[in-house]
Protein backbone atom coordinates (compact mmCIF):
# COMPACT_ATOMS: atom_id res chain seq x y z
CA UNK A 1 0.00 0.00 0.00
CA UNK A 2 2.78 2.42 0.90
CA UNK A 3 4.58 1.68 -2.36
CA UNK A 4 1.44 2.38 -4.40
CA UNK A 5 0.80 5.58 -2.46
CA UNK A 6 4.39 6.69 -2.97
CA UNK A 7 4.22 6.03 -6.71
CA UNK A 8 0.92 7.92 -6.99
CA UNK A 9 2.46 10.81 -5.07
CA UNK A 10 5.46 11.02 -7.36
CA UNK A 11 3.18 11.06 -10.40
CA UNK A 12 1.08 13.75 -8.74
CA UNK A 13 4.17 15.84 -8.03
CA UNK A 14 4.84 15.96 -11.78
CA UNK A 15 1.32 16.17 -13.21
CA UNK A 16 -0.42 18.41 -10.66
CA UNK A 17 1.62 21.58 -11.34
CA UNK A 18 1.38 20.93 -15.09
CA UNK A 19 -2.39 20.45 -15.14
CA UNK A 20 -3.03 23.15 -12.51
CA UNK A 21 -0.34 25.81 -12.86
CA UNK A 22 -2.56 28.27 -11.00
CA UNK A 23 -2.18 26.11 -7.88
CA UNK A 24 1.62 26.42 -7.75
CA UNK A 25 2.29 28.56 -4.71
CA UNK A 26 -1.43 29.28 -4.35
CA UNK A 27 -1.40 29.24 -0.54
CA UNK A 28 1.96 30.95 -0.12
CA UNK A 29 0.80 33.81 -2.35
CA UNK A 30 -2.00 34.41 0.14
CA UNK A 31 0.36 34.29 3.13
CA UNK A 32 2.80 36.64 1.40
CA UNK A 33 0.19 39.20 0.38
CA UNK A 34 -1.48 39.20 3.81
CA UNK A 35 1.83 39.62 5.64
CA UNK A 36 2.85 42.48 3.33
CA UNK A 37 -0.46 44.20 4.01
CA UNK A 38 -0.12 43.69 7.77
CA UNK A 39 3.40 45.11 7.80
CA UNK A 40 2.12 48.15 5.92
CA UNK A 41 -0.65 48.61 8.48
CA UNK A 42 -3.39 47.68 6.00
CA UNK A 43 -6.37 45.36 6.19
CA UNK A 44 -5.19 41.81 5.45
CA UNK A 45 -8.54 40.02 5.31
CA UNK A 46 -9.59 41.98 2.22
CA UNK A 47 -8.90 40.89 -1.34
CA UNK A 48 -5.19 41.48 -1.80
CA UNK A 49 -3.10 42.10 -4.92
CA UNK A 50 -1.13 39.03 -5.88
CA UNK A 51 -3.37 36.63 -3.95
CA UNK A 52 -6.10 34.60 -5.58
CA UNK A 53 -8.05 34.19 -2.34
CA UNK A 54 -8.30 35.85 1.05
CA UNK A 55 -6.43 35.17 4.28
CA UNK A 56 -8.35 32.61 6.34
CA UNK A 57 -6.45 32.40 9.64
CA UNK A 58 -6.65 34.19 13.02
CA UNK A 59 -4.98 37.63 13.08
CA UNK A 60 -1.93 36.56 15.11
CA UNK A 61 -1.04 33.92 12.50
CA UNK A 62 -0.19 36.57 9.92
CA UNK A 63 2.84 37.51 12.02
CA UNK A 64 4.24 34.04 11.36
CA UNK A 65 4.49 34.95 7.69
CA UNK A 66 6.45 38.16 8.18
CA UNK A 67 9.67 36.40 7.07
CA UNK A 68 7.94 35.54 3.79
CA UNK A 69 6.87 39.15 3.30
CA UNK A 70 10.30 40.55 4.11
CA UNK A 71 11.79 38.59 1.23
CA UNK A 72 9.98 41.01 -1.07
CA UNK A 73 9.13 38.49 -3.79
CA UNK A 74 6.35 35.85 -3.96
CA UNK A 75 8.73 33.41 -5.65
CA UNK A 76 11.20 33.73 -2.78
CA UNK A 77 8.35 33.33 -0.30
CA UNK A 78 7.36 30.08 -2.02
CA UNK A 79 10.98 28.93 -1.93
CA UNK A 80 11.09 29.61 1.82
CA UNK A 81 7.81 27.79 2.43
CA UNK A 82 9.00 24.86 0.32
CA UNK A 83 12.20 24.59 2.39
CA UNK A 84 10.15 24.70 5.59
CA UNK A 85 7.72 22.10 4.26
CA UNK A 86 10.48 19.72 3.14
CA UNK A 87 12.15 20.01 6.52
CA UNK A 88 8.78 19.41 8.21
CA UNK A 89 7.85 16.29 6.24
CA UNK A 90 11.39 15.04 6.78
CA UNK A 91 10.89 15.40 10.53
CA UNK A 92 7.48 13.74 10.23
CA UNK A 93 9.02 10.82 8.33
CA UNK A 94 11.60 10.36 11.08
CA UNK A 95 8.90 10.49 13.75
CA UNK A 96 6.78 7.87 11.94
CA UNK A 97 9.67 5.45 11.56
CA UNK A 98 10.91 5.82 15.14
CA UNK A 99 7.45 5.63 16.68
CA UNK A 100 6.59 2.47 14.76
CA UNK A 101 9.84 0.81 15.83
CA UNK A 102 9.42 1.85 19.45
CA UNK A 103 5.94 0.34 19.37
CA UNK A 104 7.63 -3.04 18.98
CA UNK A 105 7.60 -3.44 15.19
CA UNK A 106 10.81 -4.57 13.54
CA UNK A 107 11.23 -2.62 10.34
CA UNK A 108 13.67 -3.61 7.66
CA UNK A 109 15.38 -1.10 5.40
CA UNK A 110 12.65 -1.30 2.76
CA UNK A 111 9.91 -0.60 5.32
CA UNK A 112 11.77 2.42 6.64
CA UNK A 113 12.23 3.78 3.14
CA UNK A 114 8.57 3.21 2.28
CA UNK A 115 7.34 4.94 5.44
CA UNK A 116 9.69 7.86 4.92
CA UNK A 117 8.85 8.06 1.22
CA UNK A 118 5.12 8.03 1.92
CA UNK A 119 5.51 10.81 4.49
CA UNK A 120 7.50 12.93 2.05
CA UNK A 121 5.86 12.18 -1.30
CA UNK A 122 2.33 10.73 -0.99
CA UNK A 123 -0.42 12.51 -2.93
CA UNK A 124 -1.69 14.70 -0.06
CA UNK A 125 1.89 15.69 0.80
CA UNK A 126 2.97 16.56 -2.74
CA UNK A 127 -0.22 18.56 -3.27
CA UNK A 128 0.55 20.59 -0.14
CA UNK A 129 4.13 21.08 -1.28
CA UNK A 130 3.08 22.38 -4.70
CA UNK A 131 0.56 24.78 -3.17
CA UNK A 132 2.91 25.96 -0.44
CA UNK A 133 0.44 25.10 2.32
CA UNK A 134 1.12 25.08 6.07
CA UNK A 135 -0.67 21.77 6.57
CA UNK A 136 2.62 19.82 6.90
CA UNK A 137 3.42 21.90 9.99
CA UNK A 138 -0.01 21.12 11.42
CA UNK A 139 0.46 17.41 10.69
CA UNK A 140 3.76 17.46 12.57
CA UNK A 141 2.16 19.33 15.48
CA UNK A 142 -0.61 16.72 15.76
CA UNK A 143 1.86 13.85 15.50
CA UNK A 144 4.22 15.43 18.02
CA UNK A 145 1.36 16.15 20.38
CA UNK A 146 0.19 12.55 20.25
CA UNK A 147 3.69 11.19 20.87
CA UNK A 148 4.28 13.57 23.78
CA UNK A 149 0.94 12.59 25.29
CA UNK A 150 1.88 8.92 25.03
CA UNK A 151 5.05 9.79 26.98
CA UNK A 152 2.99 11.69 29.58
CA UNK A 153 4.37 15.07 28.60
CA UNK A 154 0.95 16.59 28.65
CA UNK A 155 1.88 20.26 28.67
CA UNK A 156 4.00 19.90 25.54
CA UNK A 157 1.27 17.86 23.89
CA UNK A 158 -1.34 20.50 24.73
CA UNK A 159 0.77 23.31 23.28
CA UNK A 160 1.23 21.34 20.05
CA UNK A 161 -2.49 20.63 19.72
CA UNK A 162 -3.32 24.21 20.62
CA UNK A 163 -1.08 25.59 17.87
CA UNK A 164 -2.66 23.27 15.29
CA UNK A 165 -6.16 24.29 16.38
CA UNK A 166 -5.27 27.98 16.34
CA UNK A 167 -4.20 27.94 12.70
CA UNK A 168 -7.01 25.88 11.17
CA UNK A 169 -9.58 25.84 14.00
CA UNK A 170 -11.13 22.45 13.16
CA UNK A 171 -8.28 20.43 14.80
CA UNK A 172 -9.78 21.69 18.08
CA UNK A 173 -12.12 18.69 17.83
CA UNK A 174 -9.15 16.50 18.68
CA UNK A 175 -10.15 17.72 22.13
CA UNK A 176 -12.74 14.93 22.10
CA UNK A 177 -9.87 12.44 22.09
CA UNK A 178 -8.08 14.35 24.84
CA UNK A 179 -11.24 14.34 26.93
CA UNK A 180 -11.56 10.59 26.49
CA UNK A 181 -7.94 10.23 27.56
CA UNK A 182 -8.68 12.45 30.57
CA UNK A 183 -5.59 14.41 29.67
CA UNK A 184 -6.59 17.42 31.73
CA UNK A 185 -3.20 19.13 31.72
CA UNK A 186 -2.98 18.76 27.95
CA UNK A 187 -6.48 20.22 27.56
CA UNK A 188 -5.57 23.16 29.78
CA UNK A 189 -2.34 23.79 27.86
CA UNK A 190 -4.11 23.52 24.49
CA UNK A 191 -6.84 25.93 25.59
CA UNK A 192 -4.38 28.42 27.02
CA UNK A 193 -2.25 28.27 23.88
CA UNK A 194 -5.09 28.67 21.42
CA UNK A 195 -7.10 31.28 23.31
CA UNK A 196 -4.02 33.17 24.47
CA UNK A 197 -2.61 33.56 20.97
CA UNK A 198 -6.03 34.44 19.57
CA UNK A 199 -6.40 37.23 22.13
CA UNK A 200 -2.82 38.38 21.53
CA UNK A 201 -3.91 39.47 18.09
CA UNK A 202 -6.09 42.20 19.62
CA UNK A 203 -3.31 44.52 20.89
CA UNK A 204 -1.29 43.84 17.74
CA UNK A 205 -4.00 44.38 15.12
CA UNK A 206 -6.98 45.84 16.98
CA UNK A 207 -10.30 44.35 18.07
CA UNK A 208 -11.87 45.05 14.69
CA UNK A 209 -9.57 42.57 13.00
CA UNK A 210 -10.55 39.80 15.40
CA UNK A 211 -14.21 40.70 14.88
CA UNK A 212 -13.74 40.44 11.12
CA UNK A 213 -12.15 37.02 11.53
CA UNK A 214 -14.97 35.69 13.70
CA UNK A 215 -17.97 37.24 11.94
CA UNK A 216 -16.83 37.09 8.33
CA UNK A 217 -14.00 34.60 7.84
CA UNK A 218 -15.22 31.82 10.13
CA UNK A 219 -18.83 32.32 9.08
CA UNK A 220 -17.83 32.30 5.42
CA UNK A 221 -15.81 29.12 5.79
CA UNK A 222 -18.75 27.42 7.50
CA UNK A 223 -20.95 27.99 4.46
CA UNK A 224 -18.53 26.37 1.99
CA UNK A 225 -19.83 23.21 0.29
CA UNK A 226 -23.43 23.85 1.22
CA UNK A 227 -24.36 22.77 -2.34
CA UNK A 228 -27.47 24.97 -2.70
CA UNK A 229 -28.01 23.66 -6.25
CA UNK A 230 -27.32 20.05 -5.35
CA UNK A 231 -24.01 18.21 -4.92
CA UNK A 232 -21.47 19.06 -7.59
CA UNK A 233 -19.52 15.97 -8.79
CA UNK A 234 -16.63 18.20 -9.86
CA UNK A 235 -16.27 19.90 -6.45
CA UNK A 236 -13.28 18.44 -4.55
CA UNK A 237 -14.80 18.49 -1.07
CA UNK A 238 -14.60 15.24 0.89
CA UNK A 239 -17.38 15.80 3.38
CA UNK A 240 -20.50 14.20 4.78
CA UNK A 241 -22.29 17.34 3.61
CA UNK A 242 -22.27 15.89 0.10
CA UNK A 243 -24.31 12.87 1.17
CA UNK A 244 -26.67 14.98 3.26
CA UNK A 245 -27.45 17.45 0.46
CA UNK A 246 -27.83 14.56 -1.99
CA UNK A 247 -30.47 12.91 0.21
CA UNK A 248 -32.00 16.17 1.47
CA UNK A 249 -31.65 18.71 -1.35
CA UNK A 250 -32.42 22.27 -0.41
CA UNK A 251 -31.26 21.91 3.18
CA UNK A 252 -29.99 25.32 4.27
CA UNK A 253 -26.33 25.87 5.13
CA UNK A 254 -27.44 26.86 8.64
CA UNK A 255 -28.65 23.32 9.22
CA UNK A 256 -25.85 21.47 7.47
CA UNK A 257 -23.36 21.68 10.30
CA UNK A 258 -25.95 20.65 12.91
CA UNK A 259 -27.12 17.66 10.86
CA UNK A 260 -23.55 16.65 10.04
CA UNK A 261 -22.61 16.82 13.71
CA UNK A 262 -25.61 14.75 14.74
CA UNK A 263 -24.72 12.05 12.19
CA UNK A 264 -21.07 11.92 13.24
CA UNK A 265 -21.51 12.06 17.02
CA UNK A 266 -21.95 8.25 17.22
CA UNK A 267 -18.75 7.89 15.19
CA UNK A 268 -16.82 10.15 17.56
CA UNK A 269 -18.17 8.13 20.47
CA UNK A 270 -17.52 4.76 18.85
CA UNK A 271 -13.93 5.36 17.80
CA UNK A 272 -13.11 6.63 21.31
CA UNK A 273 -14.75 3.70 23.05
CA UNK A 274 -11.47 2.13 24.20
CA UNK A 275 -8.20 3.87 25.04
CA UNK A 276 -6.68 1.32 27.40
CA UNK A 277 -3.81 0.19 25.18
CA UNK A 278 -1.49 2.04 22.77
CA UNK A 279 -3.05 0.65 19.58
CA UNK A 280 -6.58 1.51 20.68
CA UNK A 281 -5.44 5.01 21.55
CA UNK A 282 -4.01 5.44 18.05
CA UNK A 283 -7.21 4.05 16.52
CA UNK A 284 -9.21 6.53 18.59
CA UNK A 285 -7.05 9.43 17.43
CA UNK A 286 -7.25 8.44 13.76
CA UNK A 287 -11.02 7.97 13.94
CA UNK A 288 -11.38 11.36 15.62
CA UNK A 289 -9.23 13.06 12.98
CA UNK A 290 -11.07 11.50 10.03
CA UNK A 291 -14.51 12.21 11.51
CA UNK A 292 -13.40 15.82 12.02
CA UNK A 293 -12.14 16.13 8.45
CA UNK A 294 -15.39 14.91 6.90
CA UNK A 295 -17.49 17.03 9.25
CA UNK A 296 -16.08 20.13 7.55
CA UNK A 297 -15.95 20.94 3.82
CA UNK A 298 -12.31 20.06 3.26
CA UNK A 299 -10.32 18.92 0.24
CA UNK A 300 -8.41 15.62 0.00
CA UNK A 301 -5.01 17.21 0.59
CA UNK A 302 -6.04 17.84 4.21
CA UNK A 303 -5.67 14.09 4.75
CA UNK A 304 -2.01 14.87 5.35
CA UNK A 305 -3.12 15.70 8.91
CA UNK A 306 -3.90 12.03 9.48
CA UNK A 307 -0.53 10.61 8.36
CA UNK A 308 0.04 10.00 12.04
CA UNK A 309 -1.38 7.67 13.22
CA UNK A 310 -2.51 6.16 9.89
CA UNK A 311 0.97 4.95 8.89
CA UNK A 312 1.96 3.31 12.21
CA UNK A 313 -1.42 1.56 12.33
CA UNK A 314 -0.63 -0.14 9.02
CA UNK A 315 1.89 -2.16 11.03
CA UNK A 316 0.27 -2.25 14.47
CA UNK A 317 -3.20 -3.59 13.71
CA UNK A 318 -3.58 -7.33 14.22
CA UNK A 319 -4.66 -9.54 11.30
CA UNK A 320 -8.41 -9.76 10.83
CA UNK A 321 -11.36 -7.91 9.37
CA UNK A 322 -10.51 -4.51 10.89
CA UNK A 323 -7.03 -4.66 9.36
CA UNK A 324 -8.40 -5.70 5.94
CA UNK A 325 -10.88 -2.82 5.99
CA UNK A 326 -8.12 -0.49 7.13
CA UNK A 327 -5.76 -1.52 4.34
CA UNK A 328 -8.49 -1.17 1.72
CA UNK A 329 -9.43 2.28 2.96
CA UNK A 330 -5.83 3.45 3.22
CA UNK A 331 -5.21 2.30 -0.35
CA UNK A 332 -8.19 4.29 -1.66
CA UNK A 333 -7.01 7.34 0.28
CA UNK A 334 -3.51 6.96 -1.14
CA UNK A 335 -4.70 7.11 -4.74
CA UNK A 336 -7.46 9.76 -4.66
CA UNK A 337 -9.58 9.74 -7.80
CA UNK A 338 -11.42 12.87 -8.90
CA UNK A 339 -13.93 13.59 -11.62
CA UNK A 340 -11.16 15.29 -13.54
CA UNK A 341 -9.10 12.08 -13.38
CA UNK A 342 -11.96 10.11 -14.87
CA UNK A 343 -12.42 12.66 -17.64
CA UNK A 344 -8.73 12.41 -18.50
CA UNK A 345 -9.03 8.63 -18.77
CA UNK A 346 -12.16 8.87 -20.91
CA UNK A 347 -10.34 11.16 -23.33
CA UNK A 348 -7.84 8.41 -24.09
CA UNK A 349 -7.76 7.66 -27.83
CA UNK A 350 -9.65 4.52 -28.79
CA UNK A 351 -12.54 4.86 -26.33
CA UNK A 352 -15.81 5.16 -28.32
CA UNK A 353 -17.71 8.38 -27.75
CA UNK A 354 -20.87 6.50 -26.78
CA UNK A 355 -19.01 4.51 -24.13
CA UNK A 356 -17.32 7.64 -22.82
CA UNK A 357 -20.65 9.46 -22.53
CA UNK A 358 -22.30 6.56 -20.70
CA UNK A 359 -19.40 6.21 -18.25
CA UNK A 360 -19.29 9.97 -17.73
CA UNK A 361 -23.00 10.10 -16.89
CA UNK A 362 -22.61 7.20 -14.46
CA UNK A 363 -19.58 8.75 -12.77
CA UNK A 364 -21.28 12.12 -12.43
CA UNK A 365 -24.17 10.45 -10.65
CA UNK A 366 -21.92 8.49 -8.30
CA UNK A 367 -19.58 11.40 -7.59
CA UNK A 368 -22.56 13.62 -6.79
CA UNK A 369 -23.16 11.34 -3.82
CA UNK A 370 -19.66 10.31 -2.86
CA UNK A 371 -16.07 10.89 -3.99
CA UNK A 372 -13.64 7.94 -3.88
CA UNK A 373 -11.56 9.47 -1.05
CA UNK A 374 -14.74 9.55 1.04
CA UNK A 375 -15.16 5.82 0.44
CA UNK A 376 -11.64 5.40 1.76
CA UNK A 377 -12.51 7.42 4.85
CA UNK A 378 -15.62 5.31 5.44
CA UNK A 379 -13.61 2.09 5.17
CA UNK A 380 -10.97 3.31 7.62
CA UNK A 381 -13.66 4.55 10.03
CA UNK A 382 -15.40 1.18 9.79
CA UNK A 383 -12.10 -0.49 10.65
CA UNK A 384 -11.64 1.85 13.63
CA UNK A 385 -15.17 1.24 14.90
CA UNK A 386 -14.88 -2.54 14.54
CA UNK A 387 -11.50 -2.60 16.24
CA UNK A 388 -12.82 -0.57 19.16
CA UNK A 389 -15.91 -2.76 19.46
CA UNK A 390 -13.80 -5.90 19.65
CA UNK A 391 -11.38 -4.29 22.09
CA UNK A 392 -14.33 -3.31 24.30
CA UNK A 393 -15.68 -6.86 24.25
CA UNK A 394 -12.27 -8.23 25.25
CA UNK A 395 -11.98 -5.65 28.02
CA UNK A 396 -15.45 -6.53 29.33
CA UNK A 397 -14.65 -10.28 29.29
CA UNK A 398 -11.37 -9.66 31.11
CA UNK A 399 -12.98 -7.52 33.80
CA UNK A 400 -15.72 -10.06 34.39
N, C-alpha and C positions, 0 to 999 in steps of 0.2 A: 504493500500500500504506500509506504513512504517513497519507494522508488518511482512509482507511478505519479505520485504527487509532485515529486521533485522534477520529473521530466515535464509534466504539465506546466510547472512554474517556470522552467527555463524557456519553454515555447512561448509562454505568456510574456516573459520579459522581452522577447524579441518582437512579437506580433502586436502586443497592446499599444506601445508607443507609435507603431506604424499605422495601425488602424484608427487610433484615437490620439492624434498629435496634440489636440487641444487639452488632453489630460496630463501631458508632461509638465510637471511642476505646478499643476492646478492648485493644490493646497498651499504650497509654499508661496505662490504669488499672493494669495489672500493674507497669509501671515506677514509677508514683507510689506504689502500696501498698508495693512492695519497698523503695523509698528511704525512705519514712516509717518502716518497720520498722527499717531499718538505722540511721537517725539516732536511733531510740529505744533502740538496743542490742538489738533483738530478732531472732529468726530470720527471714530474709527468703526462704528457700526453701520455707517452709511455706505452707499455704493462708492467704491474707491477706484480711481484710475489704475489700470494695470491688474485689476483683480476681476475675475469672472463671476465671483459670488461674494457675499458679505461675510464678515467675521462672525463666528458663531460660538465664541467661548466667553467665559466670565471676564470682566475688565482686567483683573490682575494678570491674566494669562498673556495679555499682549506684551507685557514687560519681558516675558521670556523670549520674545522674538526681536528684542532690540538689537542683539548682535547681527541678526539677518539684515535689519534695516540699515545698520551702520556700514554695511558692506557697500551700499549705494548702487547695487545692481541686482535685479531679480535672478539673473543667471548665477551670480555668486552666492546668493541666498539659497538657491536650489542646491548648489554644490555643497554648501555648509550643511544643509539638512540631509543630504545624501550621505555625507560622511558620518553625521550623527546617527542616522538610521542604520548604516552598515555596522557601526560600532555597537549599536543597541542589539541588532539581531545576532551579532556575533556573541555578545554577552548572554543573550537568551539561549542560543545554541549550547553554550558551555553549561548553563544552568540546567537545561533539559537532560544533557548527557550525565552530568554529575548526580542530579537528583535520581534519575532512573537507576544508576549504579548503586547509589547509597540505599535505595529501596530494596536491594538484594538481588537485582537482575545483573547477570554477567553479560556484558556486551562485548562482542568481538569488534574488530576494527571496522568491518563493513557496517555494522549496526551504528557505531558512533558516527561514521561518515554520513549515513542516511539520515540520522536524527539531526545532525548539524546542517546537512544540506536542505532538509525540509524546513528547518527554522529560518534559513537564510534565503531560500529560493522557491518556496511553495507559491501557489497562485495568489493567495491573499497577501503574502509578504511582497512579492514582486510588484503587485498592483500598488501597494502602499509606497514602495520605493520610487516607482515611476511618478506617482502623484506628489511625492514629497510630504506625505502625511506624518502626523505625530503618533499615529496608532502603535507603531513599534515600541515607543517609549511607554505607552499605557500598558501594552502587553507585558513588558518587562516589569513594570510596577506591580501588576496583578500577580505575576509569577513570583516575584521577590517577596511580596506580601504573604503569599500562601506558604512559601518555604520558611520565612521567618516565624509565621504562626505555628508551623509544625515543630519548630525548634523552641517554642514558647518565648519568642521575642515579640511580645504582643505590641509594644509601643512602636517598634520599627514597622511591624506589619500594618498597624493602623495608619501610620503616616503614608506608607506606600499606597494603600487603598484610598486614603483621603485625597491624595494627589491625582490619582486616576479618576476619581469621581468628580473632582473639581473641574478638570479639563472637559470631560464629555458628559458629565452629570449622570447618565444612565448606569455607569458602573456602581453607583451608590446602592443599587439593589443587591450587590454582593453582601450588603449588610444583613440580608436574610440568612445567608450562610454563616456569617459571624454570630448572629443571634443564636442560631442552632448550636454553634460551637460554644456558646456562652463565653465568648472572648470579650469580656467587658472592657478590659483595658485597651484592646485593639479598637473597639467601637468608640470609646472615648477619644482615643488618639486620632482616629479617622474623622470624627465629627469636629474636633478642635482644629484639625488641619484644614478640612474643607471649608468650614464656616469662617474660620479665622482669616484665611486667604481671600475668601469672597468679600468679607468686610474690609479687608485691607485695601481693596480697590476703591473704596469711598474716599479716603483722604487723598489718594493719588489722582483720581480721575473725576471725583465729584459724585454726589448721590444720584444725579440725573442719569449718569452712564449706567449705574447698576439698575436703575428703574427701567431704562431702555432694554437692558439685557433680559430682565425678568418679564416685562410686559410685552415686548415685541419679539425678541429673539427666541426665548423659550416657547412662547405661545405659538410663534410661527413654525418652529420645528415640530411641535406637537401635532400640527395639522397636515404635515407631509404624509403622502400616501393614504389620504382619506378616500381616494378613488370616487369622487362624486359622480362620474359618468360610468362607473363600473370598472372592475379591475383591468388594468392595462397589461397585456402579456409582454410588452416591450419594456415596461418599467423594471428596474433592477432590484426593487426592494424585496428582501427576504423577511417576511413578516406575517404574523397571523391575521393582520388586518386584511390581507388579500383574500383569505378564505371567508372571513366574516362578511366583507362587502360583496363577495360572490354569492353567498347564501342569503344575505339580507341587503340587497341593493337599495341605495337611497338612505342608508343609515348615516346620520350626521356625524361629522368629525368630533363633535362634543361627546358623543356616546361611544366612539370607537375605542378610546383608551379604557373606559370603564368596562366595556364588554370584553375586550382583550384581557384585561386584568382578571376578570371573573373566570374566564376560560383557563387561564394559566395558573391561577392560585393552587389548584390541586397538583399541578406539575411541580411548582415550587415546594409544596409540602411533601410530595412523594419522593423527590430526588434528595431531600434533606432528612429522610426518615431515619437513617442510621449514620452516625459519625463516630462509631466506636473503634474503628480500625483505620489505618492510613489509607487503604484503597477506597473504603467507603467515603472517607472525607474528600478524597479527590473526585470521586463520582459525584458527590453532592455539590462540589464547587463547579464542576463542568456542567452539570444539569442546571445549576443556578445561572451560570453565564449564558448558556444557550437559550434558556427561557427568557432571560432579560433581552437578549439580542433580537429575538423574534417578537417580543412585546412591542418594540419600537420599530419605526420604519427605517431600517438600516440596510446597507448594501453588503454584498457578499465579502468585500474586502475587510469588513469589521470582524470577520471570523478569526483574524489574526490574534484577537484578544483571548481566544480560547486555545491557543497553541499549548499553553500549560493550563490544565493538566491533560489535554487530549493526547499528546504524544506519549508521556509516561504511561498512560492507561493502556496504550496499545500493547505494552509489555506486561503490565501488572494484572490485568483482568485474567481470571482463571478460564480455562476452556469451558465452553457451554454456549447456550443460546444467547445470553447477554453479550458475550464476546463476539459471536458471529454477527449479531445485529450491530454491534459497535463498529466492527471492521467494515461492514457494508456501508454504514452511514459515513464513516470517516473517508472511505473511498469516494463516495459521491461528493462529499464536501471538498475533497482534494482536486477534483476535476469539475469545477462548476460549469454547467452548460446554460447558456442564455439563448434567448430567441434569436439574437444576432448570430450566434454560433450555428444554429440550425439553418438560418437563411444562407449562411456562407456554404454550408454543406450542400444545400439544395441547388445552389448555383453551379455546382460542379458539372462540367461538360459530360454529356451522356445521359443525364437524368431527364426523362420525358417531362414536358411541361405539365401534362395532366397529372402525373404522379407527384411532381413538385407542388402543384396547387392543392392536391388532396392532403398531402403531408403537412403543408403549411397551415391549412385550415384546421387540421386535427391538433397541431402543436399550439396554435393560437388559443384554441379552446382549453387545452390542458394547462398551458402557462397562465391563462387568466385565473385559474384556480390555485395553481401551485407551481413554483419554480423548482427545478431539480435540487438546488442547494437546500431548499426547505424540506424536501424529502430526506436528504441527508441528516438534517437537524432532527426530524421526527424519529428516524431510525436510531440515532445516538441517544435521544431522550428516552426512547423505548428501552434501550439497553440499560440506561441509568436507572429507570424506574424498576425494571425487572431485577436488576442487581440488588437494589435497595430492598425490594420486597423479599427476596430470598435471604438477604443478610438479616432482615428483621425476623424472619421465621426461625433462622438458626439461633439468633440471640434469644428469642422467646423460649425455644426448646432447651437451650443451655441454662437459662435462668430457672426454668421449671424442673 
